[in-house]
């Protein structure tokens, strides 16, 4: 069969998954009367809600007797490691660029990966119908990026297709008036310009795992491209790992991908993308070969985690009142299951405690895991994210990131002050009239707690993007810690309007009347740097004295709503976030008010003693 293997790569929210939907429609992958939802490949509810792709998805369409295998890649920097591995599965890529935004930081990252692997790109200018879109400017920026990244001369004359993925229209002309329904021009470019897979069907079988999936019935499923020969269900094959060790096993299941389905097949030919099941611990980068010809392919790089968090069983007074999965055993089983699918995730048990150190690629990576656990009925508590320190050449080093922000000019001063306090170094400042683009290099620690404050600081008008850069020697300042105190409940019970009216004089509330609280729970933000213990459950005294103001109702300010990510950014090292299926609460590690005050006084004395030395 005639085959093309392509990846769709782009900056986050430039329309990759929406484009796949349009390709499905144009190739008549579904019946004409079948209901097709937006961004079908974003099958996880969190992906659909946030409009982001979290894990790469493999699919295919049939067009003019050609099978086009498509790998939809994540756009967010936390999941960028998948893009690197996918480049070893494909022979071409569609570089999707927003006609209004142009090239962005992640555009540079994904294109760099494609060029390093000599993957031929087709440029797709999306959102051509967007107000103020400038297709020619976007093409000029893409060409500049190709030249800057040292693309070979034959890649500089790249084919371009102009599309509106949302409307399902395309054209080879930048004029929006020439757009016509369907993606035939783009599919024709794929068949014409993307080379067929280089494969050797007559030689012994060779295949490498680039992605992982997981199934409760067959366990791990490796996904990759057949480089040589063919494979059949029941074949005896050999798995060659990165360290050179080998394992013989029998192929239990073979899968190919079409539309939204994963189809079981009896055999797969050279050049096709398939999933192989039968080895419970198959890993990314493993090469599966015919036993008579062991020839492992070069190892693929798996991104190491840069951020870690402590997960623990819920120890609050409200444990077990909301979720059903609360024990250490079921949480550990679920974490293990997640690591079978997500190779960038690690976890290890803390000795003698019902807690684990869970490491990932960033706040979003770990935040999505926590949100999935919450929705599945788990209860747990998590600590503040911390960066992973590595020792390189005898020096302690921490991760640094490239940070790009676009803000209205009125916020530039505040932004530069805030980032300066977080250890960021300004590298480029570009005034675009009403907005300014600032590019920084910043320790990853400095970004913890910044992203959630960024939208507030810019009143929702700012755009922020950051990608991992490198490890550098540790920056000595305390970064990422909140320098304002909190209001902490001293009693257990439902909060009352009577008590909250007095408490809100001291700061900003996170809860409203009727919220059930317990001792040690954080209920608001203090207006001063120190914490304040308050009673938010006090009821109005009942007396037989009639008041002249009895008819007046208490009017409270609306509490500040705190999302999961906002809570993780907000807490300090002495605090935790309690997560249950229906509630997210912040609390102190030490719940008892007297015990906490003793501990804080002891820590303060130790700090003063160290400073005096």
C-alpha positions in Angstrom: 0.0 0.0 0.0 1.1 3.6 -0.7 1.9 5.2 2.7 2.8 8.6 4.0 3.8 9.2 7.6 3.4 12.8 8.8 3.4 14.6 12.2 1.4 17.8 12.9 3.6 20.2 14.9 2.9 23.7 16.1 2.9 26.1 19.0 0.1 25.6 21.5 -3.4 26.6 20.3 -2.4 27.1 16.7 -5.0 24.6 15.6 -3.3 21.2 15.1 -6.1 19.0 16.4 -8.8 21.1 14.7 -6.9 20.5 11.4 -7.0 16.7 12.0 -10.8 17.0 12.2 -10.9 18.8 8.9 -8.7 16.1 7.3 -11.1 13.4 8.6 -14.0 15.2 7.0 -12.2 15.8 3.7 -11.1 12.2 3.4 -14.6 10.9 4.3 -13.2 9.0 7.2 -16.7 9.2 8.8 -20.1 8.8 7.3 -21.6 12.0 5.9 -24.5 11.8 8.4 -22.2 11.0 11.4 -21.9 13.6 14.2 -18.3 14.7 14.4 -17.4 16.7 17.5 -14.7 19.4 17.6 -11.1 18.3 18.2 -12.0 14.6 18.2 -8.5 13.4 19.0 -8.6 15.4 22.3 -10.5 12.5 23.8 -9.5 13.1 27.4 -12.1 15.4 29.1 -9.3 17.7 30.4 -7.9 18.0 26.8 -11.3 18.9 25.5 -11.9 21.5 28.3 -8.6 23.2 28.1 -8.2 23.0 24.3 -4.7 21.4 24.6 -3.3 18.1 23.5 -1.6 16.3 26.4 -0.4 13.0 24.9 0.4 12.4 21.2 -2.3 10.6 19.2 -1.9 8.4 16.2 -4.5 8.1 13.4 -4.8 7.8 9.7 -6.9 8.8 6.7 -7.3 7.2 3.2 -7.0 9.6 0.3 -6.6 8.7 -3.4 -5.4 5.1 -2.6 -2.8 6.4 -0.2 -2.8 5.8 3.6 -1.7 8.9 5.4 -0.6 8.1 9.0 -1.0 11.2 11.1 0.6 11.8 14.5 -1.0 14.8 16.4 1.6 16.1 18.8 1.3 18.2 22.0 2.0 22.0 21.6 2.7 22.8 25.3 6.3 22.9 26.4 5.7 20.4 29.3 5.0 17.7 26.7 7.7 18.6 24.2 9.6 15.4 24.7 7.0 13.5 22.8 7.6 15.7 19.7 11.3 14.7 19.6 10.5 11.0 19.7 7.7 11.3 17.1 10.2 12.8 14.6 11.8 9.2 14.4 8.4 7.8 13.4 7.6 10.0 10.4 9.1 11.2 7.1 7.4 14.6 6.9 5.5 17.1 9.0 2.9 19.8 8.8 4.2 23.0 10.5 1.0 24.8 11.5 1.3 28.6 12.1 -1.4 31.0 13.2 -1.9 33.7 10.5 -2.3 36.3 13.2 0.2 35.3 15.9 2.9 34.1 13.5 5.9 32.1 14.8 6.0 31.6 18.6 8.5 30.0 21.0 7.2 26.5 20.6 7.1 26.9 16.8 10.9 27.3 17.0 11.3 24.3 19.3 9.2 21.9 17.1 10.7 23.1 13.9 14.2 22.7 15.3 13.4 19.1 16.2 12.1 18.4 12.6 15.2 20.0 11.0 17.6 18.1 13.2 16.0 14.8 12.1 15.9 16.0 8.4 12.1 15.8 8.4 10.6 17.7 5.4 8.0 20.3 6.5 4.9 21.6 4.7 3.9 25.0 6.1 0.2 25.3 6.9 -0.9 28.9 7.6 -4.0 28.4 9.7 -6.8 30.8 10.8 -6.5 32.7 7.5 -10.0 34.1 8.1 -9.1 35.6 11.5 -9.5 39.4 11.8 -6.2 41.2 11.2 -4.6 38.0 10.0 -1.5 38.6 7.9 -0.5 35.5 6.0 2.4 37.0 4.2 4.0 38.3 7.4 3.5 34.8 8.9 5.3 33.2 5.9 8.2 35.8 6.2 8.6 34.9 9.9 8.6 31.2 9.1 11.3 31.7 6.4 13.4 33.8 8.8 13.0 30.9 11.4 14.2 28.3 8.8 17.2 30.4 8.0 18.0 31.1 11.6 17.8 27.4 12.5 20.2 26.5 9.6 17.7 24.6 7.4 19.2 23.0 4.3 18.7 24.9 1.0 16.2 22.4 -0.4 13.9 23.0 2.7 13.8 26.8 2.2 11.5 26.5 -0.8 8.8 24.9 1.3 5.3 24.3 0.1 2.6 26.4 1.7 -1.1 25.8 2.2 -3.5 28.4 3.6 -6.4 27.0 5.7 -9.2 27.7 8.1 -9.2 24.5 10.0 -12.3 25.5 12.0 -14.3 26.2 8.9 -12.8 23.2 7.0 -11.6 25.3 4.0 -8.2 25.5 2.3 -6.4 27.1 -0.7 -2.9 27.4 -2.1 -3.5 31.2 -2.4 -3.1 33.6 0.6 -6.2 35.5 -0.4 -9.0 34.4 2.1 -11.6 34.9 -0.8 -10.0 31.8 -2.6 -10.8 29.5 0.3 -12.9 26.5 -0.7 -14.5 23.7 1.4 -12.3 20.6 2.0 -8.6 19.9 2.6 -7.8 18.4 -0.8 -5.1 20.9 -1.6 -3.3 20.0 1.6 -3.7 16.3 1.1 -2.4 16.6 -2.4 0.7 18.5 -1.1 1.3 15.7 1.4 1.2 13.0 -1.3 3.4 15.1 -3.6 6.0 16.4 -1.2 6.3 14.0 1.7 8.5 11.1 0.7 7.4 7.5 1.1 8.9 5.6 4.1 12.3 4.2 3.5 11.8 0.6 4.2 13.1 -2.8 3.2 10.2 -5.3 3.1 12.3 -8.3 2.2 14.7 -8.0 5.1 14.2 -9.4 8.7 11.8 -7.5 10.9 12.9 -4.3 12.7 10.7 -1.8 14.6 11.3 0.8 17.4 9.0 2.0 20.1 8.6 5.8 20.2 5.3 6.1 22.1 3.5 4.1 24.8 -0.1 3.3 25.3 -1.7 1.1 28.1 -4.5 -1.3 28.1 -5.8 -3.1 31.3 -6.1 -6.4 29.3 -2.8 -6.5 27.4 -0.7 -4.0 29.5 1.8 -1.8 27.7 1.5 -1.2 24.0 4.5 0.1 22.1 3.8 2.4 19.1 6.3 2.9 16.3 7.1 2.5 12.6 8.0 -0.8 10.9 11.4 -0.2 9.4 12.1 -3.6 7.8 10.2 -6.7 7.0 6.7 -7.5 8.3 5.1 -8.7 11.6 2.3 -11.1 12.3 0.4 -12.0 15.5 2.0 -15.0 17.1 5.5 -14.2 15.7 8.4 -14.8 18.1 10.6 -11.7 18.3 13.4 -10.2 20.4 13.3 -6.9 22.3 16.6 -5.2 22.5 16.8 -2.5 25.2 19.0 0.6 25.4 21.4 -1.1 27.8 21.9 -4.0 25.3 19.9 -6.6 27.2 17.4 -8.8 25.2 14.1 -10.4 25.9 12.3 -12.9 23.7 8.5 -12.8 23.5 5.6 -13.7 21.3 3.5 -10.9 19.7 0.1 -11.1 21.4 -1.7 -8.2 19.6 -1.1 -5.9 16.7 -2.9 -2.6 16.2 -3.2 0.0 13.5 -4.9 3.3 13.7 -7.7 4.8 11.6 -10.0 7.7 12.4 -10.8 7.4 16.1 -10.4 3.6 16.2 -7.5 1.4 17.2 -8.0 -1.7 15.0 -6.7 -5.2 15.8 -5.0 -6.7 12.7 -3.2 -10.0 11.9 -0.2 -8.4 10.2 1.6 -5.1 9.5 3.8 -4.4 6.5 7.0 -2.4 6.3 6.6 1.4 6.4 3.3 1.4 8.4 2.8 2.7 12.0 1.5 0.1 14.4 1.2 -0.8 18.1 2.7 -4.1 19.4 1.5 -5.8 22.6 3.0 -8.9 24.3 5.9 -7.6 26.4 4.6 -6.2 29.7 7.6 -3.9 30.3 8.3 -2.7 26.8 9.9 0.7 26.9 10.4 3.8 24.8 13.4 3.3 22.5 13.3 -0.5 22.6 14.0 -2.1 19.2 12.1 -5.2 18.4 13.8 -7.4 15.8 13.6 -10.8 14.3 15.6 -13.2 16.6 17.9 -14.1 13.6 18.9 -10.5 13.0 19.5 -8.4 16.1 20.1 -4.9 14.8 19.1 -2.2 17.4 18.3 1.3 16.2 20.0 4.3 17.9 18.4 5.1 21.3 15.8 7.8 21.5 16.1 10.5 24.1 13.5 10.7 26.8 13.2 14.0 28.6 14.2 13.9 32.2 11.8 15.4 34.8 12.6 19.0 35.9 9.9 19.4 38.6 8.8 17.3 41.6 6.0 17.3 44.1 5.2 15.3 47.2 1.9 13.3 47.0 0.4 11.9 50.1 -2.7 10.2 51.4 -5.3 12.7 52.7 -4.6 13.3 56.4 -7.2 16.1 57.0 -10.2 15.7 59.5 -12.4 15.4 56.4 -10.6 12.4 55.0 -12.9 9.9 53.2 -16.0 12.1 53.3 -15.9 12.8 49.6 -13.8 10.3 47.7 -13.7 6.5 47.9 -10.1 5.9 46.9 -8.1 7.1 49.9 -5.6 4.4 50.8 -1.9 4.4 50.0 -2.3 1.1 48.1 -4.8 2.3 45.5 -3.0 5.6 45.0 0.3 3.8 44.4 -1.3 1.4 42.0 -2.7 4.4 40.0 0.6 6.2 39.9 2.3 3.0 38.6 -0.4 2.7 35.9 0.3 6.3 34.8 4.0 5.7 34.5 3.2 2.8 32.1 1.8 5.3 29.7 3.8 8.4 30.4 7.5 7.9 30.1 8.4 11.4 31.4 6.7 10.7 34.8 8.6 9.1 37.7 7.6 8.3 41.3 9.2 6.8 44.4 7.8 6.0 47.8 9.1 8.1 50.8 10.4 5.7 53.4 8.1 5.0 56.4 5.5 7.4 55.1 2.3 7.2 53.1 3.6 9.6 50.5 5.5 9.6 47.2 7.9 12.0 45.4 6.3 12.4 41.9 8.5 14.0 39.2 7.4 15.4 35.9 8.2 18.0 33.1 6.4 21.0 34.6 3.5 22.3 36.6 1.0 21.6 33.8 2.2 18.0 33.5 1.7 17.3 37.2 -1.4 19.4 37.4 -3.1 17.3 34.7 -2.2 14.1 36.6 -3.7 15.5 39.8 -6.9 16.6 38.0 -7.3 13.2 36.5 -6.9 11.5 39.9 -9.4 13.9 41.4 -12.0 13.1 38.7 -11.5 9.4 39.2 -12.5 9.6 42.9 -9.1 9.7 44.6 -8.4 11.8 47.7 -4.8 13.0 48.3 -2.7 15.9 49.5 0.1 17.5 47.6 3.0 19.8 48.5 4.4 22.8 46.6 6.2 21.9 43.4 10.0 22.2 43.6 12.6 22.0 40.9 15.0 19.0 40.6 18.6 20.0 41.4 21.3 18.2 39.5 25.0 18.0 40.1 27.0 18.8 37.0 30.8 19.0 37.1 30.7 19.2 40.9 28.3 22.1 40.9 24.6 22.1 41.9 22.6 23.2 38.9 18.9 24.0 38.4 16.7 24.2 35.3 16.4 27.5 33.4 13.8 28.4 30.9 13.3 30.8 28.0 10.4 33.1 28.8 8.5 35.2 26.2 5.7 37.6 27.3 3.6 40.0 25.2 2.0 42.7 27.3 0.3 46.1 26.8 2.8 48.9 27.2 1.2 50.1 30.4 2.2 46.9 32.2 5.8 46.7 31.1 7.3 48.5 34.2 5.5 46.2 36.7 6.4 43.1 34.7 10.1 44.0 34.6 10.1 44.7 38.3 8.4 41.4 39.2 10.6 39.3 36.9 13.7 41.0 38.2 12.8 39.9 41.7 12.5 36.4 40.4 16.0 36.2 39.0 15.1 36.7 35.4 17.6 38.2 32.9 16.2 40.3 30.1 17.6 39.4 26.7 15.3 41.1 24.2 12.8 43.9 24.3 10.7 44.7 21.2 8.1 47.5 21.1 5.3 46.7 18.7 3.3 49.9 19.1 0.6 49.1 21.7 2.3 46.0 23.1 5.8 45.1 24.0 7.5 41.6 23.7 9.9 40.8 26.5 12.2 37.8 26.3 13.9 36.6 29.4 16.0 33.7 30.7 14.7 32.7 34.1 15.2 29.9 36.7 12.3 27.5 36.6 11.8 28.2 40.3 11.1 31.8 39.5 8.1 30.8 37.3 6.5 28.8 40.2 3.6 31.0 41.3 4.2 33.6 38.5 2.0 32.2 35.7 -1.2 32.5 37.8 -0.4 36.0 38.9 0.6 37.0 35.3 -3.0 37.2 34.0 -4.1 39.2 37.1 -1.2 41.6 36.7 -2.0 42.2 33.0 -5.8 42.2 33.5 -6.1 39.2 31.1 -4.4 40.9 28.2 -0.9 39.3 28.5 0.4 36.3 26.6 3.0 34.1 28.2 5.1 31.2 26.8 8.1 29.4 28.3 10.3 26.5 27.2 13.1 24.6 29.0 16.5 25.9 28.0 19.3 24.2 30.1 20.7 23.5 33.5 22.8 26.3 35.1 24.4 26.8 38.5 21.8 27.4 41.3 20.6 30.9 41.7 21.0 31.7 45.4 18.0 33.9 46.1 14.8 32.4 47.6 12.5 32.3 44.6 8.9 31.3 44.1 7.7 31.7 47.7 4.7 33.7 48.7 5.7 36.8 50.8 2.2 37.4 52.1 0.5 35.7 55.1 -2.7 33.7 55.2 -5.8 33.5 57.3 -6.0 30.1 59.1 -9.1 28.6 60.7 -8.9 27.8 64.4 -12.2 25.8 64.6 -14.2 23.1 62.8 -17.6 23.7 61.4 -19.5 25.7 58.7 -18.3 29.3 58.2 -20.9 31.9 59.2 -21.6 35.3 57.7 -21.4 36.8 61.2 -17.8 35.5 61.6 -16.7 36.2 58.0 -17.8 39.8 58.2 -15.2 40.4 61.0 -12.5 38.2 59.4 -12.6 39.8 55.9 -11.4 43.1 57.5 -8.0 41.3 57.7 -7.6 40.4 54.1 -9.2 38.5 51.1 -11.4 35.5 51.7 -11.2 32.2 49.7 -14.4 30.8 51.1 -18.0 31.9 51.6 -20.7 31.3 54.2 -21.6 27.6 54.7 -18.2 26.3 53.7 -17.2 23.5 56.1 -13.8 24.4 57.7 -11.4 22.7 60.1 -8.5 23.8 62.3 -5.5 24.5 60.2 -7.4 25.1 56.9 -6.4 28.2 54.9 -9.5 30.3 54.4 -8.1 33.6 53.1 -5.1 35.8 52.4 -3.8 38.1 55.2 -2.9 41.7 54.2 0.4 41.4 56.1 3.4 39.1 55.7 2.5 37.1 58.9 -0.2 34.4 59.2 -3.3 35.1 61.3 -5.3 32.4 63.1 -9.1 33.3 63.0 -12.4 31.9 64.0 -14.7 31.7 61.0 -17.4 29.5 62.5 -18.6 31.8 65.3 -22.4 32.2 65.4 -24.2 35.4 66.3 -25.1 35.3 70.0 -28.8 34.8 70.6 -30.2 37.4 73.2 -33.7 38.6 74.1 -32.6 42.2 73.4 -34.1 43.6 70.2 -31.7 45.5 68.0 -32.7 48.5 65.9 -30.5 47.1 63.1 -32.0 43.6 63.2 -33.3 44.0 59.6 -29.9 44.8 58.1 -28.4 41.9 56.3 -24.6 41.2 56.2 -23.1 41.9 52.8 -19.8 40.1 52.2 -17.3 40.6 49.3 -17.2 37.7 46.8 -14.5 35.2 47.8 -11.5 34.8 45.4 -11.9 31.6 43.4 -8.8 29.4 43.5 -8.3 26.7 40.8 -6.0 23.7 41.3 -3.1 25.3 39.5 -3.6 28.6 41.4 -3.5 26.7 44.7 -0.3 24.8 43.7 1.3 28.1 42.8 0.0 29.8 45.9 1.1 27.5 48.8 4.4 27.8 50.6 6.6 24.8 51.8 4.8 24.6 55.2 1.4 24.2 53.4 -0.5 21.5 51.4 -3.3 21.3 48.9 -6.0 18.8 49.9 -7.7 17.4 46.8 -10.9 15.4 46.8 -13.4 14.7 43.9 -15.5 17.8 44.7 -13.3 20.1 46.8 -9.8 21.7 46.6 -8.7 23.1 50.0 -5.4 24.6 51.1 -4.2 23.8 54.6 -1.2 24.0 56.9 1.0 20.9 57.3 0.6 21.3 61.1 -3.1 21.7 61.8 -3.0 22.4 65.5 -2.8 26.2 66.1 -0.7 26.0 69.3 1.7 23.4 67.8 2.1 25.4 64.6 2.9 28.6 66.6 5.6 26.8 68.6 7.1 25.3 65.4 7.1 28.8 63.6 8.7 30.4 66.6 11.4 27.7 66.7 12.1 28.1 62.9 12.3 31.9 63.3 14.8 31.5 66.2 16.9 29.1 64.1 16.9 31.5 61.1 18.0 34.5 63.3 20.8 32.4 64.8 22.1 31.5 61.4 22.0 35.1 60.3 23.9 36.2 63.4 26.6 33.7 62.6 
